[in-house]
């Protein structure tokens, strides 16, 4: 039986998996990210294909602004040095003889939650991944809202939350990502001279005034961001994933209470079902659903 391969490319590791139609991983390999990235990726995939010749197609989820039609990396930050400008689809299809599809990693995570996870059964979905940065994926009647002339559609992390605020990796100031990510929480903890990790922040908010202030700012900013997204997309459900969502039981009630005064309509908010598996599952769905 033909199989699809999912590949999730991050700044520190790459995950490669064969994903079954029901979402099970029948093969799962994790390797460190090495540079230069493209020749290393090709070598690794050719090795997997030699052991699994039944693989017919490869889906790639990666950091960066992606042209999903051409499978081309329009722009990637220094998280992946030298990745900007790489024609991943063309090069890999030539090297492997398989069909290849490429998209942004947050879009892949959204696909996984829509197909198998917290957003299953919904057709208009916004997913936020609050990790090292802030990623976003939007599905509209089952189709990803992606691409655009500059590969920047659905780049939720680079919408402006606080004009003139903290400088972002994109070069502008005040982006969502600089207030709603693990990196943003680390910065705020450092500025407050607290000796805690982001994971400990929301527990410490019960007894520490500075931690409580940071928690309050975070939940306020998240409520504002969600209400803005609702005005733009009128989604049925919003899914929150990424590492920061692990602590959601400690802050979700506070955030939803603040959202009540900002939302246009009641909104179903759910925590993502998948953690680190979301990217590789969704990457495989790029070729499962489009084939």
N, C-alpha and C positions, 0 to 999 in steps of 0.2 A: 504493500500500500504506500502511496506517495506521502511524503512528510514535508512539513514546513519548518524551517529553522528561524528562530528568533534570536536577535543579537542586540544587547543593550550596552551601549558604549558610554562609560563615565570617565571622569577625570583620573580616577585611581584604579578602576577595574572594569573588565569587560565580561559580560555574562552571555554564554551561548547555550541555547536549549532547543531541543525538539519539543514542540507543543502539540499535543493531541487535540482532536476536535472538541473534547470536553474540558480542555484547559489543563490537563495533567502534563507534567514534564516527564518525558520518557528518557531524556538525556539532558544533563545539566552540567555545564563546565564553567568555572570562574577562573579568570586569568588576570594578572596585573596589566594595566595599561602601559604600553611601552612606546617610545618614540624613536624614529618617525612612525606615526600611527598607521598610515595606509599599508605599507609593505608588511608590517607586522600583522595587521588584521587579515590581509589576504593569505599570508602563510598559515595562520591559525585556522581559517575557514577551509582552506584546501585540505588540511589535515583531518578536519572533522568530516568533510565530504568523502575522503578516501575510506574512512571507517563506516560511513553511512551513505552509500551511493543512492539510496532510495529518496534522499532529499531532493525535491523538485524546485523549491523556491526559498528565497532568503529575505526576511524582513529585518531592517536595520533601524533601531531607534537611537538617536544621538543628540547630545547637547548642540545647540546652535540654531541659527536661522536657516531653514531648509527649503529648497525648491523641491516639493514632493513629486512633481511631474518629471523633472530631469534627474532627480535624485542627487542633487548638487548642494554642497555646503556653502551657502552664500556668506555666512559669517559665523565664526565661533570665537569666543573669548580665549584668553591665554590659559583657560582651564584645559584646552586641548591645543597646544602650540602647533602651528603648521597645518591645522585641519581646515581652516578657511580656504575656500576655492577648490576643494577636492571633489571631482566628479565621481562620487562613490558608486552610483548605479552603473555607469558606463564601464568603469574599470573592473568592478566585480563581476558583472555579467560576462565580460570578455574573458576574465580569468577562470571563472567557475563553470560557464556554460549554463547557468541557471538564471531564472528571472529574479531580479532584485528590486525591492522597493525600500525607500528611505524616508523617514519623517523625524520630526522632533520628538525627544523622549517623553515630554509631558503629554503630547498627543497620543503616544502609544499607551501611556498609563491610563488616559481617559478611555481609550478603546477597551482595555482590559476590564475596567470597572463597569463599562456599559454592557459588555458581553457576558461577563461572569460574576461581577461584583456588586457593589453598593448601588449602582445605577441601572441594574438589570431591569428591563421592562419599561424604562423611560425612553422617550425619543428626543427630548431637548434637555441637554445636560451640560453643566459647567463643572469641570474638575480643577481644583487647585492643589498643587503639590508644594507644601511648605517644607522645603529641605534646606540644603546649603544656600540655594537661591529660591526663587518663587517661579514655578512653572504653571502653565495653564493649558487645558485642553477643552475644546468645545465641540460637542456633537449636535448637529441640527437635523432632525428627522433621520437619525442614524448615520449621517455623513459628517466627517471631520471638517471643521472650518479651519483650513490651513493654507499654506502657500502665500499667495499675494506676490506682487511684482518684486518685493524685496525679501520674501520669505518670512515676513513679520506678522502675518495674521494670527490672532489669538495669543500674541505675546503679552499676556496679562501682567507679567512681572514688570513690564516696562510702561505700564500706564502710570500717570502721575497722580500721586496721593497728596504730597506736600510740596507745592511749587517752591523752588529755591531751597529745598531741603538737602539731605545728604547726597553726595555725588555717587552715582551708580556706575557699574562697570560699562554701561552703554555710553557713558560720557555725559549724560544729563543728570539733573538733580531731582530728588524727591520721588523716585519710582517706588511702586508698591514693594518691590523686592528689598528695598533698603529699610523696610519697616516690618515686613511680614515674612521672615525667613529665619532659619537657624543662625545665619551669619549676622542678621540684624539684632537678634537677641543677644548674641555674644558681645556685639559692640555696645549695646546698652548696659549690659552687666559690667563690662570693663569701665565704661564711663561713670557708673555708679560706685565703682571700687568695691564691688561685691566679690566674694571668694566662693562663687558657686558656678555650676555648669548650667547651660540652658535647660537640661533635663530636670535640674533641681529648682529652677526659678519659680515655677508655679506652686510647688509645695512650700517654698520659702515665703511666698506671698501671703500665707496665712498668718505669719508672725513678724515679718520684716517689712517696714514701711517702704523702703526703696524697691524691694522686689514687688510689693503690691502696686507701686506706681507703674513699674514697667509692665506688669500684667494688665493693669487697667488701660495703659496706652495701647498695648498690643490688641486687646479685645475691642477697643474702640476703633482702631484703624481697620481691623478685620471686618467689623460690622459695616463701616463706611465703604470699604472695598466691595463687599458683597452686595450692598444696596446699589452701588454704581453699576455693577455687572447685571443686576436684575433689571435695572432701567434700560440697559442696552440689549439684553437677550431674552428677558422674561422666561427664564428656564424653569423647567418643572422641578429639577433637583440640583443641588449643589453638593459635590463630594469633596471632602477635604482629606488629602493624603500627605505623604512626605513625613520625614522624621519628627517634625513639630507636632504632628497629629497624634503621636504616641502619648502625649500628655493631655490630649483633649478632654478626658474626664474631669480635669482640674480647671478648665477654663471655658468649656463649651456653653455651660449654662449662663455664665456671665456675658459671653458674646451674644448669645441668642436673645437675651433680655435687652441688650442695647440695640439689637437689630430690629426689635419690634417697633420702635419709634422711627425707623428709617426705611423699612421695606414698603414697597408699593402694594404687595399682596403677600399672603402667607406663603412661605417657601419651605420645602422639605430639604433639610440639611442633614447629610449623612457623613460618617467617617468611612474612609476607604477600607475595603476588605483586604486589599493586597498591599504589602509593604514593598520589599525589594524585588518581588516577583513581577510587579505590575509592568515594568518596562519591557522585560523579555516576553511576557505574555502578549502585550500589545504589539510588539514588533512582529511577532508571528502572525498576528491578526491582519497586518498590512497585506500579507499575501494570501491568507486564508479567505478573507472577505472580498478581495479584489480579483480573485482568480476566476 
